[in-house]
Amino acid sequence: MRVYRLSHRLALQRNPHPFIPTPGQARWNSAGVRVAYTSEHPALVAMEILAYWHNYPTLSGYRLFSLTLPDGSVEHVPTTIDIHDYAQTRPFGDLWVREARSLALAVPSVVVPLSTNYLINPAHAGFANLTYTDHGEFAYDGRVQNLLATAQTHKGPGGQERE
């Protein structure tokens, strides 16, 4: 199974390996726990970035990467986990990383229903055997860039409506 990740040039300057992220907090991990978020398709990974448009001054500077997950290396999150409840998702993801139960964890996308993201555990023993492909610069279409520019002129920090 091939998975995709967008990495910004600034992140790649700090660490040139696109699948070893900074240990920042996210939906499936607490601060200090490294998890690389990937998606089943380049379009989904692009939508996941767009969900946080208010955090970025521009959508430029990204590169698209992919890697192939070996058969049997993916665990699926239980359907009993409420993916909208950080009190459930973060402890589950943190434990998954600590126990190194699998190289990847399949989780439902919150941004695009019926789609799947794959968390990669860079601390897992199988991670060292992975090779990734650099597909080059990733550019959002000008219409998407214009949409972001328009939204930024009408919204303040955090996506709040300007008065």
DSSP file (Angstrom, degrees, kcal/mol; ACC not computed):
  #  RESIDUE AA STRUCTURE BP1 BP2  ACC     N-H-->O    O-->H-N    N-H-->O    O-->H-N    TCO  KAPPA ALPHA  PHI   PSI    X-CA   Y-CA   Z-CA
    1    1 A M              0   0    0      0, 0.0    68,-3.7     0, 0.0     2,-0.4   0.000 360.0 360.0 360.0 128.7    0.0    0.0    0.0
    2    2 A R  E     -A   68   0A   0     66,-0.3     2,-0.3    38,-0.1    66,-0.2  -0.779 360.0-171.1 -94.0 135.1    1.4    3.4   -1.0
    3    3 A V  E     -A   67   0A   0     64,-2.7    64,-1.8    -2,-0.4     2,-0.3  -0.887   9.1-142.2-124.0 157.8    0.8    6.4    1.3
    4    4 A Y  E     -AB  66  39A   0     35,-2.6    35,-2.2    -2,-0.3     2,-0.3  -0.874  13.9-176.9-125.9 150.4    1.5   10.1    0.7
    5    5 A R  E     -A   65   0A   0     60,-2.4    60,-2.7    -2,-0.3     2,-0.5  -0.993  17.1-145.2-146.3 137.3    2.8   13.0    2.7
    6    6 A L  E     -A   64   0A   0     -2,-0.3     2,-0.4    58,-0.2    58,-0.2  -0.905  20.3-172.2 -99.5 129.8    3.3   16.7    2.0
    7    7 A S  E     -A   63   0A   0     56,-2.3    56,-2.1    -2,-0.5     2,-0.2  -0.983  18.7-130.3-123.6 135.0    6.3   18.2    3.8
    8    8 A H  E  >  -A   62   0A   0     -2,-0.4     4,-2.2    54,-0.2     3,-0.4  -0.516  21.9-118.9 -81.7 150.0    7.1   21.9    3.8
    9    9 A R  H  > S+     0   0    0     52,-2.4     4,-1.5     1,-0.2     5,-0.1   0.826 113.6  56.4 -59.2 -33.2   10.6   23.1    2.8
   10   10 A L  H  > S+     0   0    0      2,-0.2     4,-1.3     1,-0.2    -1,-0.2   0.902 108.1  47.1 -67.0 -39.9   11.1   24.7    6.3
   11   11 A A  H  > S+     0   0    0     -3,-0.4     4,-2.3     1,-0.2    -2,-0.2   0.882 110.6  53.2 -65.8 -37.9   10.4   21.3    8.0
   12   12 A L  H  < S+     0   0    0     -4,-2.2    -1,-0.2     1,-0.2    -2,-0.2   0.774 103.6  56.7 -70.5 -25.3   12.7   19.6    5.5
   13   13 A Q  H  < S+     0   0    0     -4,-1.5    -1,-0.2    -5,-0.2    -2,-0.2   0.873 110.4  44.5 -69.6 -36.5   15.5   22.1    6.4
   14   14 A R  H  < S+     0   0    0     -4,-1.3    -2,-0.2     1,-0.3    -1,-0.2   0.884 138.4   5.0 -73.3 -39.1   15.1   21.1   10.1
   15   15 A N     <  -     0   0    0     -4,-2.3    -1,-0.3    -5,-0.1     5,-0.1  -0.889  64.2-156.2-147.9 112.2   15.0   17.4    9.2
   16   16 A P  S    S+     0   0    0      0, 0.0    -4,-0.1     0, 0.0    -3,-0.1   0.607  74.1  90.2 -70.2  -9.9   15.5   16.2    5.6
   17   17 A H    >   -     0   0    0      1,-0.1     3,-1.7     3,-0.1    -2,-0.0  -0.782  66.6-157.3 -87.4 113.1   13.7   12.9    6.2
   18   18 A P  T 3  S+     0   0    0      0, 0.0    -1,-0.1     0, 0.0    47,-0.1   0.634  87.6  55.2 -68.8 -12.6   10.0   13.7    5.4
   19   19 A F  T 3  S+     0   0    0      1,-0.1    17,-0.2    17,-0.1   101,-0.0   0.263  89.8  78.2-105.6  11.8    8.6   10.9    7.5
   20   20 A I  S <  S-     0   0    0     -3,-1.7    -3,-0.1    -5,-0.1    -1,-0.1  -0.861  73.4-170.9-115.0  94.2   10.4   11.9   10.7
   21   21 A P        -     0   0    0      0, 0.0    15,-0.1     0, 0.0    -2,-0.1  -0.226  30.3 -90.8 -82.0 169.1    8.2   14.7   11.9
   22   22 A T        -     0   0    0      1,-0.1     2,-1.5    12,-0.1    13,-0.4  -0.450  47.3-106.8 -68.4 154.5    8.6   17.2   14.7
   23   23 A P        +     0   0    0      0, 0.0     9,-3.7     0, 0.0    10,-0.3  -0.210  66.9 148.3 -84.0  49.8    7.1   15.9   18.0
   24   24 A G        -     0   0    0     -2,-1.5    11,-0.2     7,-0.2     2,-0.1  -0.491  52.1-100.7 -84.2 154.3    4.1   18.3   17.9
   25   25 A Q        +     0   0    0     -2,-0.2     2,-0.2     9,-0.1     5,-0.2  -0.445  50.9 154.4 -72.3 142.0    0.6   17.5   19.2
   26   26 A A  B >   -G   29   0B   0      3,-2.6     3,-0.8    -2,-0.1     5,-0.0  -0.806  58.8 -67.6-150.5-168.2   -2.1   16.4   16.8
   27   27 A R  T 3  S+     0   0    0      1,-0.2    66,-0.2    -2,-0.2    63,-0.1   0.876 130.0  30.4 -59.0 -40.7   -5.3   14.4   16.8
   28   28 A W  T 3  S+     0   0    0     65,-0.1     2,-0.3    64,-0.1    -1,-0.2   0.261 120.4  45.3-108.4  11.3   -3.7   11.0   17.3
   29   29 A N  B <   -G   26   0B   0     -3,-0.8    -3,-2.6    64,-0.1    61,-0.1  -0.994  69.2-127.6-154.1 148.6   -0.6   12.0   19.4
   30   30 A S    >   -     0   0    0     60,-0.3     3,-1.9    -2,-0.3    -2,-0.0  -0.416  52.2 -73.4 -84.3 166.0    0.4   14.1   22.4
   31   31 A A  T 3  S+     0   0    0      1,-0.2    -7,-0.2    -2,-0.1    -1,-0.2  -0.363 122.4  29.6 -58.2 137.7    3.2   16.7   22.3
   32   32 A G  T 3  S+     0   0    0     -9,-3.7     2,-0.6     1,-0.2    -1,-0.2   0.276  94.2 107.0  93.6 -10.4    6.5   14.9   22.4
   33   33 A V    <   -     0   0    0     -3,-1.9     2,-0.5   -10,-0.3    -1,-0.2  -0.907  65.6-138.3-105.6 118.7    5.3   11.8   20.6
   34   34 A R        +     0   0    0     -2,-0.6     2,-0.3   -11,-0.1    89,-0.3  -0.641  33.2 158.6 -83.0 123.7    6.5   11.6   16.9
   35   35 A V        -     0   0    0     -2,-0.5     2,-0.6   -13,-0.4    86,-0.2  -0.980  31.4-142.9-142.0 128.9    3.9   10.4   14.4
   36   36 A A  E     - C   0 120A   0     84,-2.5    84,-2.7    -2,-0.3     2,-0.5  -0.842  17.9-145.4 -93.5 120.7    4.1   11.0   10.6
   37   37 A Y  E     + C   0 119A   0     -2,-0.6     2,-0.3    82,-0.2    82,-0.2  -0.746  27.8 166.9 -87.6 126.1    0.6   11.6    9.2
   38   38 A T  E     - C   0 118A   0     80,-1.8    80,-2.3    -2,-0.5     2,-0.3  -0.829  20.4-140.6-131.2 170.6    0.1   10.3    5.7
   39   39 A S  E     -BC   4 117A   0    -35,-2.2   -35,-2.6    78,-0.3    78,-0.2  -0.903  24.2-116.9-135.0 162.5   -2.9    9.7    3.5
   40   40 A E  S    S+     0   0    0     76,-1.7   -38,-0.1    -2,-0.3    77,-0.1   0.625  99.3  22.1 -72.7 -13.8   -4.1    7.1    1.0
   41   41 A H  S  > S-     0   0    0     75,-0.2     4,-2.0   -37,-0.1     3,-0.4  -0.994  76.3-118.2-152.4 148.2   -4.0    9.6   -1.9
   42   42 A P  H  > S+     0   0    0      0, 0.0     4,-2.0     0, 0.0     5,-0.2   0.855 114.6  57.5 -57.1 -34.2   -2.3   12.8   -2.7
   43   43 A A  H  > S+     0   0    0      1,-0.2     4,-2.0     2,-0.2     5,-0.1   0.896 106.7  48.1 -64.7 -38.8   -5.7   14.6   -2.9
   44   44 A L  H  > S+     0   0    0     -3,-0.4     4,-2.5     2,-0.2    -1,-0.2   0.922 110.0  50.3 -68.4 -43.0   -6.5   13.6    0.6
   45   45 A V  H  X S+     0   0    0     -4,-2.0     4,-1.6     1,-0.2    -1,-0.2   0.874 110.7  51.5 -63.6 -34.3   -3.1   14.8    2.0
   46   46 A A  H  X S+     0   0    0     -4,-2.0     4,-2.1    -5,-0.2    -1,-0.2   0.891 110.0  48.7 -67.3 -39.5   -3.7   18.1    0.2
   47   47 A M  H  X S+     0   0    0     -4,-2.0     4,-1.6     2,-0.2    -2,-0.2   0.880 106.4  56.6 -67.0 -37.2   -7.1   18.4    1.8
   48   48 A E  H  < S+     0   0    0     -4,-2.5     4,-0.3     1,-0.2    -1,-0.2   0.896 108.9  46.7 -61.8 -39.3   -5.7   17.7    5.2
   49   49 A I  H >< S+     0   0    0     -4,-1.6     3,-1.8     1,-0.2    -1,-0.2   0.914 108.3  56.1 -66.4 -42.9   -3.3   20.6    4.8
   50   50 A L  H >< S+     0   0    0     -4,-2.1     3,-1.9     1,-0.3    -1,-0.2   0.793  92.7  70.1 -61.1 -27.7   -6.1   22.9    3.6
   51   51 A A  T 3< S+     0   0    0     -4,-1.6    -1,-0.3     1,-0.3     3,-0.2   0.735 103.6  43.6 -62.4 -19.9   -8.0   22.1    6.8
   52   52 A Y  T X  S+     0   0    0     -3,-1.8     3,-2.5    -4,-0.3     4,-0.4  -0.028  73.3 132.1-112.4  29.3   -5.4   24.2    8.6
   53   53 A W  G X   +     0   0    0     -3,-1.9     3,-1.6     1,-0.3    -1,-0.1   0.804  65.1  64.6 -53.3 -34.4   -5.2   27.1    6.0
   54   54 A H  G 3  S+     0   0    0      1,-0.3   104,-0.4    -3,-0.2    -1,-0.3   0.660  96.0  59.2 -68.4 -13.6   -5.5   29.7    8.7
   55   55 A N  G <  S+     0   0    0     -3,-2.5    -1,-0.3   102,-0.1    -2,-0.2   0.599 100.5  64.8 -85.8 -11.7   -2.1   28.5   10.2
   56   56 A Y    <   -     0   0    0     -3,-1.6     3,-0.1    -4,-0.4    -1,-0.0  -0.909  63.2-152.7-120.9 137.8   -0.2   29.2    7.0
   57   57 A P  S    S+     0   0    0      0, 0.0     2,-0.3     0, 0.0    -1,-0.1   0.751  87.6   6.8 -74.8 -22.0    0.5   32.5    5.2
   58   58 A T        -     0   0    0      2,-0.1    87,-0.0     1,-0.0     0, 0.0  -0.975  59.8-133.3-153.2 161.2    0.8   30.6    1.9
   59   59 A L  S    S+     0   0    0     -2,-0.3     3,-0.4    -3,-0.1    81,-0.3   0.248  76.2 101.8-100.7  11.2    0.3   27.1    0.4
   60   60 A S        +     0   0    0      1,-0.2    -2,-0.1    79,-0.1    79,-0.1  -0.499  51.8  57.5 -92.5 164.7    3.6   27.1   -1.4
   61   61 A G  S    S+     0   0    0      1,-0.3   -52,-2.4    77,-0.2     2,-0.3   0.549  72.2 132.5  98.0   9.7    6.8   25.4   -0.4
   62   62 A Y  E     -AD   8 138A   0     76,-0.6    76,-2.7    -3,-0.4     2,-0.4  -0.646  37.4-161.5 -96.4 151.8    5.5   21.8   -0.2
   63   63 A R  E     -AD   7 137A   0    -56,-2.1   -56,-2.3    74,-0.3     2,-0.5  -0.965  18.4-130.5-124.2 146.0    7.0   18.6   -1.7
   64   64 A L  E     +AD   6 136A   0     72,-2.6    71,-3.0    -2,-0.4    72,-0.5  -0.847  28.7 177.4-100.8 130.6    5.1   15.4   -2.2
   65   65 A F  E     -AD   5 134A   0    -60,-2.7   -60,-2.4    -2,-0.5     2,-0.3  -0.888   5.6-173.4-126.2 157.0    6.6   12.2   -0.9
   66   66 A S  E     -AD   4 133A   0     67,-2.0    67,-3.0    -2,-0.3     2,-0.3  -0.975   4.9-174.6-143.9 160.9    5.3    8.6   -0.8
   67   67 A L  E     -AD   3 132A   0    -64,-1.8   -64,-2.7    -2,-0.3     2,-0.5  -0.977  25.7-120.3-148.8 158.9    6.3    5.3    0.6
   68   68 A T  E     -A    2   0A   0     63,-0.6   -66,-0.3    -2,-0.3    63,-0.2  -0.892  22.1-141.7-104.7 126.3    5.0    1.7    0.3
   69   69 A L        -     0   0    0    -68,-3.7     3,-0.1    -2,-0.5     5,-0.1  -0.714  24.6-117.2 -85.6 132.4    3.9    0.0    3.5
   70   70 A P    >   -     0   0    0      0, 0.0     3,-1.7     0, 0.0     4,-0.1  -0.288  39.8 -87.0 -65.4 152.8    4.8   -3.7    3.6
   71   71 A D  T 3  S+     0   0    0      1,-0.3     0, 0.0     2,-0.1     0, 0.0  -0.319 114.9  20.0 -56.2 139.6    2.0   -6.3    3.8
   72   72 A G  T 3  S+     0   0    0     -3,-0.1    -1,-0.3     2,-0.1    -3,-0.0   0.552  94.2 105.9  78.4   7.6    0.9   -6.9    7.4
   73   73 A S    <   +     0   0    0     -3,-1.7    31,-2.3    29,-0.1    30,-0.6   0.417  58.2  86.6 -99.4   2.6    2.4   -3.7    8.7
   74   74 A V  E     -e  104   0A   0     29,-0.2     2,-0.3    -4,-0.1    31,-0.2  -0.901  53.4-167.1-113.5 127.1   -0.9   -1.8    9.2
   75   75 A E  E     -e  105   0A   0     29,-2.7    31,-3.4    -2,-0.5     2,-0.5  -0.826  19.5-135.3-100.0 146.8   -3.1   -1.9   12.3
   76   76 A H  E     -e  106   0A   0     -2,-0.3    31,-0.2    29,-0.2     3,-0.1  -0.886  20.2-116.4-106.0 134.3   -6.6   -0.4   12.1
   77   77 A V        -     0   0    0     29,-2.5    28,-0.0    -2,-0.5    -1,-0.0  -0.410  41.2-100.8 -65.0 140.3   -8.0    1.8   14.8
   78   78 A P    >   -     0   0    0      0, 0.0     3,-1.6     0, 0.0    -1,-0.1  -0.319  20.8-128.6 -62.6 144.6  -11.0    0.2   16.6
   79   79 A T  T 3  S+     0   0    0      1,-0.3     4,-0.1    -3,-0.1    -2,-0.1   0.616 103.8  73.4 -69.6 -10.9  -14.4    1.6   15.5
   80   80 A T  T 3  S+     0   0    0      2,-0.1     2,-0.4     3,-0.0    -1,-0.3   0.633  75.2  97.1 -77.7 -13.0  -15.2    2.1   19.1
   81   81 A I  S <  S-     0   0    0     -3,-1.6     2,-0.9     1,-0.1    -4,-0.0  -0.642  76.8-134.3 -78.0 128.2  -12.8    5.1   19.2
   82   82 A D    >   -     0   0    0     -2,-0.4     3,-2.1     1,-0.2     7,-0.3  -0.750  13.4-157.4 -81.5 107.6  -14.6    8.4   18.8
   83   83 A I  T 3  S+     0   0    0     -2,-0.9    -1,-0.2     1,-0.3    27,-0.1   0.598  89.6  56.6 -66.9  -9.8  -12.3   10.1   16.2
   84   84 A H  T 3  S+     0   0    0      1,-0.1     2,-0.8    26,-0.0    -1,-0.3   0.480  89.6  84.8 -95.7  -4.5  -13.6   13.6   17.3
   85   85 A D    X>  -     0   0    0     -3,-2.1     4,-2.5     1,-0.2     3,-2.0  -0.846  56.5-169.2-106.9 102.5  -12.6   13.0   21.0
   86   86 A Y  H 3> S+     0   0    0     -2,-0.8     4,-1.8     1,-0.3    -1,-0.2   0.780  86.4  67.7 -59.8 -27.1   -9.0   13.9   21.7
   87   87 A A  H 34 S+     0   0    0      1,-0.2    -1,-0.3     2,-0.2    -2,-0.0   0.695 113.1  32.0 -67.0 -17.5   -9.3   12.3   25.1
   88   88 A Q  H <> S+     0   0    0     -3,-2.0     4,-1.6    -6,-0.3    -2,-0.2   0.790 120.1  48.1-100.6 -44.3   -9.7    9.0   23.3
   89   89 A T  H  X S+     0   0    0     -4,-2.5     4,-2.8    -7,-0.3     5,-0.2   0.919 109.5  49.2 -71.0 -44.2   -7.5    9.5   20.2
   90   90 A R  H  X S+     0   0    0     -4,-1.8     4,-3.0     1,-0.2   -60,-0.3   0.950 112.8  45.1 -64.6 -49.7   -4.4   10.9   21.7
   91   91 A P  H  > S+     0   0    0      0, 0.0     4,-2.2     0, 0.0    -1,-0.2   0.902 114.6  50.6 -60.8 -37.2   -4.0    8.3   24.5
   92   92 A F  H  X S+     0   0    0     -4,-1.6     4,-2.3     2,-0.2    -2,-0.2   0.953 114.2  43.3 -63.3 -48.3   -4.7    5.5   21.9
   93   93 A G  H  X S+     0   0    0     -4,-2.8     4,-2.3     2,-0.2    -1,-0.2   0.896 112.4  52.7 -64.9 -41.1   -2.1    6.9   19.5
   94   94 A D  H  X S+     0   0    0     -4,-3.0     4,-2.6    -5,-0.2    -1,-0.2   0.922 111.5  46.1 -60.5 -44.6    0.5    7.5   22.2
   95   95 A L  H  X S+     0   0    0     -4,-2.2     4,-2.9    -5,-0.2     5,-0.2   0.905 109.8  54.7 -65.2 -41.5    0.2    3.9   23.5
   96   96 A W  H  X>S+     0   0    0     -4,-2.3     4,-1.0    -5,-0.2     5,-1.0   0.908 111.5  45.1 -57.7 -43.3    0.4    2.6   19.9
   97   97 A V  H  <5S+     0   0    0     -4,-2.3     3,-0.5     2,-0.2    -2,-0.2   0.952 114.1  48.1 -66.0 -49.4    3.7    4.5   19.4
   98   98 A R  H  <5S+     0   0    0     -4,-2.6    -2,-0.2     1,-0.2    -1,-0.2   0.894 116.1  42.9 -60.0 -42.0    5.1    3.4   22.7
   99   99 A E  H  <5S-     0   0    0     -4,-2.9    -1,-0.2    -5,-0.2    -2,-0.2   0.658  94.2-145.9 -79.7 -15.2    4.2   -0.3   22.2
  100  100 A A  T  <5 +     0   0    0     -4,-1.0    25,-0.2    -3,-0.5    -3,-0.2   0.902  36.6 162.2  50.1  45.9    5.4   -0.2   18.6
  101  101 A R      < -     0   0    0     -5,-1.0     2,-0.3     1,-0.1    -1,-0.1   0.801  63.3  -0.8 -67.2 -29.7    2.6   -2.7   17.8
  102  102 A S        -     0   0    0     -6,-0.3    -1,-0.1     1,-0.1   -28,-0.1  -0.974  65.4-118.5-154.2 162.2    2.7   -1.9   14.1
  103  103 A L  S    S+     0   0    0    -30,-0.6    18,-2.5    -2,-0.3     2,-0.3   0.846  99.6  24.5 -71.3 -35.2    4.6    0.3   11.6
  104  104 A A  E     -eF  74 120A   0    -31,-2.3   -29,-2.7    16,-0.2     2,-0.5  -0.947  63.0-152.6-134.9 152.5    1.4    2.1   10.6
  105  105 A L  E     -eF  75 119A   0     14,-2.0    14,-2.8    -2,-0.3     2,-0.5  -0.988  16.2-142.2-126.1 120.6   -2.0    2.8   12.0
  106  106 A A  E     +eF  76 118A   0    -31,-3.4   -29,-2.5    -2,-0.5    12,-0.2  -0.715  28.1 174.0 -82.9 125.6   -5.0    3.3    9.7
  107  107 A V  E     - F   0 117A   0     10,-2.9    10,-3.0    -2,-0.5     2,-0.1  -0.972  34.6-104.0-132.3 146.3   -7.3    6.0   11.0
  108  108 A P  E     - F   0 116A   0      0, 0.0     2,-0.3     0, 0.0     8,-0.2  -0.419  37.5-115.2 -67.9 142.9  -10.4    7.6    9.5
  109  109 A S        -     0   0    0      6,-2.6     6,-0.3     3,-0.4     5,-0.2  -0.617  18.9-164.2 -74.9 134.8  -10.0   11.1    8.1
  110  110 A V  S    S+     0   0    0     -2,-0.3    -1,-0.2     3,-0.1     6,-0.0   0.770  90.5  53.2 -83.3 -31.0  -12.0   13.7    9.9
  111  111 A V  S    S+     0   0    0      1,-0.3    -1,-0.1    -3,-0.1    -2,-0.0   0.889 120.5  26.7 -73.3 -41.6  -11.5   16.1    6.9
  112  112 A V  S >  S-     0   0    0      3,-0.1     3,-1.1   -68,-0.0    -3,-0.4  -0.887  87.5-136.8-127.3  98.5  -12.8   13.8    4.2
  113  113 A P  T 3  S+     0   0    0      0, 0.0     3,-0.1     0, 0.0    -3,-0.1  -0.140  87.2  25.6 -55.1 150.3  -15.3   11.2    5.4
  114  114 A L  T 3  S+     0   0    0      1,-0.3     2,-0.3    -5,-0.2    -4,-0.1   0.635 102.7 108.8  67.9  18.0  -14.9    7.6    4.1
  115  115 A S    <   -     0   0    0     -3,-1.1    -6,-2.6    -6,-0.3     2,-0.4  -0.813  60.4-133.5-119.1 162.9  -11.2    8.3    3.5
  116  116 A T  E     - F   0 108A   0     -2,-0.3   -76,-1.7    -8,-0.2     2,-0.3  -0.952  11.1-165.2-126.9 134.9   -8.2    6.9    5.4
  117  117 A N  E     -CF  39 107A   0    -10,-3.0   -10,-2.9    -2,-0.4     2,-0.5  -0.799  15.6-144.6-104.7 155.8   -5.1    8.4    6.9
  118  118 A Y  E     -CF  38 106A   0    -80,-2.3   -80,-1.8    -2,-0.3     2,-0.4  -0.981   4.0-149.4-126.6 121.0   -2.1    6.3    7.9
  119  119 A L  E     -CF  37 105A   0    -14,-2.8   -14,-2.0    -2,-0.5     2,-0.5  -0.736  13.2-151.3 -86.4 134.9    0.0    7.2   10.9
  120  120 A I  E     -CF  36 104A   0    -84,-2.7   -84,-2.5    -2,-0.4   -16,-0.2  -0.921   4.3-146.4-109.6 131.2    3.6    6.1   10.6
  121  121 A N    >   -     0   0    0    -18,-2.5     3,-1.7    -2,-0.5     6,-0.2  -0.831   9.6-170.5 -97.5 101.5    5.6    5.3   13.7
  122  122 A P  T 3  S+     0   0    0      0, 0.0    -1,-0.1     0, 0.0   -87,-0.1   0.633  85.4  61.4 -68.3 -10.8    9.3    6.3   13.0
  123  123 A A  T 3  S+     0   0    0    -89,-0.3     2,-0.1   -20,-0.1   -20,-0.1   0.534  80.1 108.2 -89.0  -6.8   10.3    4.6   16.2
  124  124 A H  S X  S-     0   0    0     -3,-1.7     3,-1.8   -21,-0.2     4,-0.5  -0.451  78.7-124.3 -71.4 142.7    9.1    1.2   14.9
  125  125 A A  G >  S+     0   0    0      1,-0.3     3,-0.7   -25,-0.2     4,-0.2   0.820 109.5  57.9 -57.5 -33.3   11.9   -1.3   14.0
  126  126 A G  G >  S+     0   0    0      1,-0.2     3,-1.0     2,-0.1     4,-0.3   0.632  86.0  80.0 -73.9 -12.9   10.5   -1.7   10.5
  127  127 A F  G X  S+     0   0    0     -3,-1.8     3,-1.7     1,-0.2    -1,-0.2   0.878  82.9  61.8 -62.6 -37.8   10.8    2.0    9.8
  128  128 A A  G <  S+     0   0    0     -3,-0.7    -1,-0.2    -4,-0.5    -2,-0.1   0.735  99.9  56.1 -62.3 -22.7   14.5    1.8    9.1
  129  129 A N  G <  S+     0   0    0     -3,-1.0    -1,-0.3    -4,-0.2     2,-0.2   0.539  87.0 102.0 -87.0  -7.0   13.8   -0.6    6.1
  130  130 A L    <   -     0   0    0     -3,-1.7     2,-0.4    -4,-0.3   -61,-0.1  -0.516  52.0-164.1 -80.3 142.9   11.4    1.9    4.4
  131  131 A T        -     0   0    0    -63,-0.2   -63,-0.6    -2,-0.2     2,-0.3  -0.973  10.1-151.6-121.3 143.8   12.5    3.9    1.4
  132  132 A Y  E     -D   67   0A   0     -2,-0.4     2,-0.4   -65,-0.1   -65,-0.2  -0.744   7.4-132.5-114.1 161.6   10.5    6.9    0.2
  133  133 A T  E     -D   66   0A   0    -67,-3.0   -67,-2.0    -2,-0.3     2,-0.7  -0.942  10.4-145.0-113.0 132.8   10.0    8.5   -3.2
  134  134 A D  E     -D   65   0A   0     -2,-0.4   -69,-0.2   -69,-0.2     3,-0.1  -0.880  13.0-174.3 -95.9 113.0   10.3   12.3   -3.6
  135  135 A H  E     -     0   0A   0    -71,-3.0   -70,-0.2    -2,-0.7    -1,-0.1   0.421  41.6-120.8 -88.7   0.7    7.7   13.3   -6.3
  136  136 A G  E     -D   64   0A   0    -72,-0.5   -72,-2.6     2,-0.1    -1,-0.3  -0.400  58.3  -4.7  95.3-170.3    8.9   16.9   -6.3
  137  137 A E  E     -D   63   0A   0    -74,-0.2     2,-0.5    -2,-0.1   -74,-0.3  -0.279  59.4-147.0 -62.3 141.9    7.3   20.2   -5.7
  138  138 A F  E     -D   62   0A   0    -76,-2.7   -76,-0.6     2,-0.0     2,-0.5  -0.957  16.6-173.7-112.1 123.7    3.6   20.2   -5.0
  139  139 A A        -     0   0    0     -2,-0.5     2,-0.2   -79,-0.1   -79,-0.1  -0.970  19.3-135.8-122.2 126.4    1.7   23.2   -6.1
  140  140 A Y        -     0   0    0     -2,-0.5     5,-0.1   -81,-0.3   -81,-0.1  -0.520  40.4 -95.2 -70.6 145.4   -1.9   23.9   -5.4
  141  141 A D    >>  -     0   0    0     -2,-0.2     4,-2.0     1,-0.1     3,-0.9  -0.248  34.5-111.4 -57.6 149.0   -3.9   25.1   -8.4
  142  142 A G  H 3> S+     0   0    0      1,-0.3     4,-2.7     2,-0.2     5,-0.2   0.804 117.1  60.0 -55.5 -32.5   -4.2   28.9   -8.7
  143  143 A R  H 3> S+     0   0    0      2,-0.2     4,-1.9     1,-0.2    -1,-0.3   0.874 106.4  46.7 -65.8 -35.7   -7.9   28.7   -8.0
  144  144 A V  H <> S+     0   0    0     -3,-0.9     4,-2.2     2,-0.2    -2,-0.2   0.904 111.7  50.9 -71.1 -41.5   -7.2   27.1   -4.6
  145  145 A Q  H  X S+     0   0    0     -4,-2.0     4,-2.5     1,-0.2    -2,-0.2   0.913 111.1  49.2 -59.4 -42.8   -4.5   29.7   -3.9
  146  146 A N  H  X S+     0   0    0     -4,-2.7     4,-2.6     2,-0.2    -1,-0.2   0.884 108.0  53.8 -64.9 -38.5   -7.1   32.4   -4.8
  147  147 A L  H  X S+     0   0    0     -4,-1.9     4,-2.5     2,-0.2    -1,-0.2   0.922 110.3  47.0 -61.0 -44.0   -9.6   30.8   -2.5
  148  148 A L  H  X S+     0   0    0     -4,-2.2     4,-2.5     2,-0.2    -2,-0.2   0.924 111.5  50.6 -63.2 -45.2   -7.1   30.9    0.4
  149  149 A A  H  X S+     0   0    0     -4,-2.5     4,-1.4     1,-0.2    -2,-0.2   0.908 112.2  47.5 -61.0 -42.1   -6.2   34.6   -0.4
  150  150 A T  H  X S+     0   0    0     -4,-2.6     4,-0.9     1,-0.2     3,-0.2   0.920 112.0  49.6 -64.3 -44.2   -9.9   35.5   -0.4
  151  151 A A  H >X S+     0   0    0     -4,-2.5     4,-1.3     1,-0.2     3,-0.6   0.885 108.0  54.3 -62.6 -38.7  -10.5   33.7    2.8
  152  152 A Q  H 3< S+     0   0    0     -4,-2.5    -1,-0.2     1,-0.2    -2,-0.2   0.819 105.3  52.8 -67.9 -29.8   -7.5   35.3    4.5
  153  153 A T  H 3< S+     0   0    0     -4,-1.4    -1,-0.2    -3,-0.2    -2,-0.2   0.724 116.9  39.4 -75.7 -19.6   -8.8   38.8    3.7
  154  154 A H  H << S+     0   0    0     -4,-0.9     8,-1.8    -3,-0.6     2,-0.3   0.530 113.9  56.7-104.7  -9.7  -12.2   38.0    5.2
  155  155 A K  B  <  -H  161   0C   0     -4,-1.3     6,-0.2     6,-0.2     3,-0.1  -0.913  66.8-145.4-125.2 150.5  -11.0   36.0    8.3
  156  156 A G    >   -     0   0    0      4,-3.9     3,-1.7    -2,-0.3     4,-0.2  -0.231  55.4 -43.3 -94.7-169.5   -8.7   36.8   11.1
  157  157 A P  G >  S+     0   0    0      0, 0.0     3,-1.0     0, 0.0    -1,-0.2  -0.267 130.5  22.1 -56.6 141.6   -6.3   34.5   12.9
  158  158 A G  G 3  S-     0   0    0   -104,-0.4  -103,-0.1     1,-0.2  -104,-0.1   0.582 129.6 -75.8  75.8   8.9   -7.9   31.1   13.7
  159  159 A G  G <  S+     0   0    0     -3,-1.7    -1,-0.2     1,-0.2     2,-0.2   0.647  83.9 156.9  79.8  14.1  -10.4   31.5   11.0
  160  160 A Q    <   -     0   0    0     -3,-1.0    -4,-3.9    -4,-0.2    -1,-0.2  -0.523  49.7-104.2 -78.1 141.2  -12.5   34.0   12.9
  161  161 A E  B     -H  155   0C   0     -6,-0.2     2,-0.2    -2,-0.2    -6,-0.2  -0.392  34.5-130.1 -62.7 132.6  -14.8   36.3   11.0
  162  162 A R              0   0    0     -8,-1.8    -1,-0.1     1,-0.1    -9,-0.0  -0.583 360.0 360.0 -83.0 149.5  -13.4   39.9   10.8
  163  163 A E              0   0    0     -2,-0.2    -1,-0.1    -8,-0.0    -2,-0.1   0.432 360.0 360.0 -98.4 360.0  -15.7   42.7   11.7
